[in-house]
Amino acid sequence: MDETDYAHLLQHYKTSYDLPDLVSYQYATLTNSFVDNEITKLKFIDLLGQQYRGKNGSASCGSLVHVMFVGSDSRNTLAYAGQIYNLHLTRMVHDHRHVFAYIKWFNTSSDRSREDDGLEFCLPTFSPDSRHCIVPVHRIFLEIATARITTSRNVSKMLVIALPKKLYA
């Protein structure tokens, strides 16, 4: 795993699981509390019958998704749009395994004009990588479709449309 991505993964574990004493794999001999730097990349995952794919360095596009987060008030949920860069299985102490998606987030737009119609606008660029790019796969909510548009003022935006889930009887 790339060292920068590993630093994001380690920070994700420390923050999300409230484990401030967690150390890098480089210091694994000093403690049992560490995150392994070896990951297993997955080509796709199946969540309730819906398949999601990672880009995994190929020319093809990873799945475009909405990812759900709980708001700071613990009541509201917020959806953010992004592209799955890769899906990976990682190990933490004592063979606890977790499946994560590394998401490239689309930059948000202040344009909320179509929010009541279930549409959103993003900018057609990705935000910088951070620990927030690593999310457990259970947070993946829906696939999305995107379309680039240019406004009358020559501003590029990306229209984001949530796609329905597959339902099985």
C-alpha positions as a LaTeX table, in Angstrom:
\begin{tabular}{lrrr}
\hline
Residue & $x$ (\AA) & $y$ (\AA) & $z$ (\AA) \\
\hline
Met1 & 0.00 & 0.00 & 0.00 \\
Asp2 & 1.25 & 3.46 & $-0.86$ \\
Glu3 & 2.63 & 5.24 & 2.25 \\
Thr4 & 0.36 & 8.28 & 1.80 \\
Asp5 & $-2.72$ & 6.05 & 1.52 \\
Tyr6 & $-1.49$ & 4.05 & 4.51 \\
Ala7 & $-1.21$ & 7.24 & 6.58 \\
His8 & $-4.87$ & 8.00 & 5.70 \\
Leu9 & $-5.88$ & 4.45 & 6.66 \\
Leu10 & $-4.07$ & 4.60 & 10.00 \\
Gln11 & $-5.63$ & 7.99 & 10.78 \\
His12 & $-9.05$ & 6.63 & 9.80 \\
Tyr13 & $-8.73$ & 3.75 & 12.29 \\
Lys14 & $-7.44$ & 6.00 & 15.07 \\
Thr15 & $-10.27$ & 8.49 & 14.66 \\
Ser16 & $-13.20$ & 6.26 & 13.70 \\
Tyr17 & $-12.54$ & 3.57 & 16.29 \\
Asp18 & $-11.20$ & 5.89 & 19.00 \\
Leu19 & $-7.83$ & 4.10 & 19.14 \\
Pro20 & $-5.27$ & 6.88 & 19.72 \\
Asp21 & $-2.56$ & 4.35 & 20.71 \\
Leu22 & $-2.75$ & 2.48 & 17.41 \\
Val23 & 0.67 & 2.45 & 15.74 \\
Ser24 & 2.06 & 2.02 & 12.26 \\
Tyr25 & 3.03 & $-1.43$ & 11.00 \\
Gln26 & 6.65 & $-0.22$ & 11.26 \\
Tyr27 & 6.35 & $-0.42$ & 15.06 \\
Ala28 & 4.34 & $-3.66$ & 15.19 \\
Thr29 & 7.00 & $-5.44$ & 17.26 \\
Leu30 & 6.47 & $-2.97$ & 20.11 \\
Thr31 & 2.74 & $-3.54$ & 20.49 \\
Asn32 & $-0.17$ & $-5.71$ & 19.40 \\
Ser33 & $-2.16$ & $-2.64$ & 18.38 \\
Phe34 & $-1.29$ & $-1.87$ & 14.76 \\
Val35 & $-2.79$ & $-1.73$ & 11.26 \\
Asp36 & $-1.18$ & $-3.90$ & 8.60 \\
Asn37 & 0.05 & $-2.12$ & 5.47 \\
Glu38 & $-0.77$ & $-5.05$ & 3.22 \\
Ile39 & $-4.18$ & $-4.88$ & 1.60 \\
Thr40 & $-6.09$ & $-7.17$ & $-0.71$ \\
Lys41 & $-7.65$ & $-5.23$ & $-3.57$ \\
Leu42 & $-11.06$ & $-6.44$ & $-4.64$ \\
Lys43 & $-12.35$ & $-6.09$ & $-8.22$ \\
Phe44 & $-15.93$ & $-5.68$ & $-7.01$ \\
Ile45 & $-18.25$ & $-6.26$ & $-4.08$ \\
Asp46 & $-21.88$ & $-7.25$ & $-3.99$ \\
Leu47 & $-24.05$ & $-5.43$ & $-1.47$ \\
Leu48 & $-27.63$ & $-6.69$ & $-1.34$ \\
Gly49 & $-27.55$ & $-7.68$ & $-5.00$ \\
Gln50 & $-25.97$ & $-4.45$ & $-6.26$ \\
Gln51 & $-22.41$ & $-4.72$ & $-7.61$ \\
Tyr52 & $-19.89$ & $-1.94$ & $-7.03$ \\
Arg53 & $-16.51$ & $-1.82$ & $-8.78$ \\
Gly54 & $-13.27$ & $-0.05$ & $-8.05$ \\
Lys55 & $-11.18$ & 1.72 & $-10.68$ \\
Asn56 & $-8.06$ & $-0.14$ & $-9.43$ \\
Gly57 & $-5.69$ & 1.80 & $-11.66$ \\
Ser58 & $-7.36$ & 0.64 & $-14.87$ \\
Ala59 & $-8.68$ & 2.84 & $-17.67$ \\
Ser60 & $-12.25$ & 1.93 & $-16.73$ \\
Cys61 & $-14.30$ & 4.01 & $-14.35$ \\
Gly62 & $-15.00$ & 2.88 & $-10.80$ \\
Ser63 & $-18.62$ & 2.92 & $-9.65$ \\
Leu64 & $-20.09$ & 6.37 & $-9.06$ \\
Val65 & $-21.83$ & 6.36 & $-5.68$ \\
His66 & $-23.60$ & 8.25 & $-2.94$ \\
Val67 & $-22.10$ & 7.50 & 0.47 \\
Met68 & $-24.11$ & 8.15 & 3.63 \\
Phe69 & $-22.77$ & 9.83 & 6.76 \\
Val70 & $-24.49$ & 10.66 & 10.02 \\
Gly71 & $-24.55$ & 14.39 & 10.70 \\
Ser72 & $-22.93$ & 15.99 & 13.72 \\
Asp73 & $-26.31$ & 16.07 & 15.49 \\
Ser74 & $-26.53$ & 12.23 & 15.14 \\
Arg75 & $-30.03$ & 12.52 & 13.62 \\
Asn76 & $-29.59$ & 13.75 & 10.07 \\
Thr77 & $-27.91$ & 11.74 & 7.37 \\
Leu78 & $-25.90$ & 13.35 & 4.60 \\
Ala79 & $-25.07$ & 11.86 & 1.21 \\
Tyr80 & $-21.87$ & 12.73 & $-0.62$ \\
Ala81 & $-21.07$ & 11.87 & $-4.24$ \\
Gly82 & $-17.85$ & 10.24 & $-5.36$ \\
Gln83 & $-16.16$ & 7.59 & $-7.45$ \\
Ile84 & $-14.85$ & 4.32 & $-6.01$ \\
Tyr85 & $-11.12$ & 4.37 & $-6.66$ \\
Asn86 & $-10.55$ & 0.96 & $-5.12$ \\
Leu87 & $-12.09$ & $-1.59$ & $-2.81$ \\
His88 & $-9.79$ & $-3.31$ & $-0.37$ \\
Leu89 & $-9.68$ & $-5.74$ & 2.49 \\
Thr90 & $-7.34$ & $-4.79$ & 5.30 \\
Arg91 & $-6.29$ & $-6.47$ & 8.52 \\
Met92 & $-6.02$ & $-4.98$ & 11.95 \\
Val93 & $-4.72$ & $-6.65$ & 15.08 \\
His94 & $-5.55$ & $-10.35$ & 15.55 \\
Asp95 & $-6.88$ & $-10.88$ & 12.02 \\
His96 & $-9.87$ & $-8.54$ & 12.31 \\
Arg97 & $-10.69$ & $-7.86$ & 8.68 \\
His98 & $-12.46$ & $-4.82$ & 7.30 \\
Val99 & $-13.60$ & $-4.01$ & 3.77 \\
Phe100 & $-13.22$ & $-0.39$ & 2.76 \\
Ala101 & $-13.84$ & 1.69 & $-0.31$ \\
Tyr102 & $-11.34$ & 4.38 & $-1.21$ \\
Ile103 & $-13.55$ & 7.16 & $-2.57$ \\
Lys104 & $-12.47$ & 10.12 & $-4.67$ \\
Trp105 & $-14.99$ & 12.78 & $-3.60$ \\
Phe106 & $-16.45$ & 15.23 & $-6.08$ \\
Asn107 & $-16.04$ & 18.83 & $-4.97$ \\
Thr108 & $-19.35$ & 20.19 & $-3.73$ \\
Ser109 & $-21.18$ & 23.08 & $-5.32$ \\
Ser110 & $-23.17$ & 25.78 & $-3.56$ \\
Asp111 & $-25.92$ & 25.40 & $-6.19$ \\
Arg112 & $-28.94$ & 23.83 & $-4.44$ \\
Ser113 & $-31.49$ & 24.91 & $-7.08$ \\
Arg114 & $-32.61$ & 21.36 & $-7.97$ \\
Glu115 & $-32.41$ & 19.79 & $-4.51$ \\
Asp116 & $-36.21$ & 19.45 & $-4.23$ \\
Asp117 & $-36.17$ & 17.42 & $-7.47$ \\
Gly118 & $-33.69$ & 14.92 & $-6.01$ \\
Leu119 & $-30.82$ & 16.29 & $-8.08$ \\
Glu120 & $-27.59$ & 17.84 & $-6.96$ \\
Phe121 & $-24.75$ & 19.71 & $-8.55$ \\
Cys122 & $-21.06$ & 19.07 & $-7.92$ \\
Leu123 & $-17.96$ & 20.45 & $-9.52$ \\
Pro124 & $-16.34$ & 18.15 & $-12.11$ \\
Thr125 & $-13.16$ & 17.85 & $-10.03$ \\
Phe126 & $-12.12$ & 15.71 & $-7.08$ \\
Ser127 & $-11.29$ & 17.03 & $-3.62$ \\
Pro128 & $-7.82$ & 16.33 & $-2.17$ \\
Asp129 & $-7.25$ & 12.87 & $-0.67$ \\
Ser130 & $-7.57$ & 12.59 & 3.10 \\
Arg131 & $-8.61$ & 10.07 & 5.74 \\
His132 & $-12.21$ & 10.86 & 4.78 \\
Cys133 & $-11.64$ & 9.04 & 1.47 \\
Ile134 & $-11.59$ & 5.71 & 3.31 \\
Val135 & $-15.08$ & 4.52 & 4.17 \\
Pro136 & $-16.50$ & 1.18 & 5.29 \\
Val137 & $-18.48$ & $-0.34$ & 2.42 \\
His138 & $-21.67$ & $-0.45$ & 4.50 \\
Arg139 & $-21.88$ & 3.33 & 4.00 \\
Ile140 & $-22.33$ & 2.97 & 0.23 \\
Phe141 & $-25.95$ & 3.88 & $-0.39$ \\
Leu142 & $-26.75$ & 4.18 & $-4.10$ \\
Glu143 & $-25.13$ & 4.25 & $-7.48$ \\
Ile144 & $-25.35$ & 7.61 & $-9.21$ \\
Ala145 & $-25.24$ & 8.87 & $-12.77$ \\
Thr146 & $-23.46$ & 12.08 & $-13.69$ \\
Ala147 & $-23.64$ & 14.52 & $-16.58$ \\
Arg148 & $-21.34$ & 17.46 & $-17.18$ \\
Ile149 & $-23.04$ & 20.71 & $-18.05$ \\
Thr150 & $-21.89$ & 24.24 & $-18.78$ \\
Thr151 & $-24.01$ & 27.13 & $-17.55$ \\
Ser152 & $-24.85$ & 30.25 & $-19.55$ \\
Arg153 & $-22.01$ & 31.95 & $-17.63$ \\
Asn154 & $-19.59$ & 29.30 & $-18.94$ \\
Val155 & $-19.21$ & 27.56 & $-15.55$ \\
Ser156 & $-18.72$ & 23.79 & $-15.64$ \\
Lys157 & $-20.84$ & 21.76 & $-13.24$ \\
Met158 & $-21.74$ & 18.14 & $-12.88$ \\
Leu159 & $-25.33$ & 17.04 & $-12.43$ \\
Val160 & $-25.65$ & 14.09 & $-10.02$ \\
Ile161 & $-28.69$ & 11.81 & $-10.21$ \\
Ala162 & $-29.28$ & 8.95 & $-7.75$ \\
Leu163 & $-30.17$ & 5.68 & $-9.47$ \\
Pro164 & $-32.74$ & 3.29 & $-7.99$ \\
Lys165 & $-31.56$ & 0.17 & $-6.18$ \\
Lys166 & $-32.25$ & $-3.27$ & $-7.54$ \\
Leu167 & $-35.05$ & $-4.93$ & $-5.61$ \\
Tyr168 & $-35.48$ & $-8.69$ & $-5.39$ \\
Ala169 & $-38.77$ & $-10.34$ & $-4.46$ \\
\hline
\end{tabular}
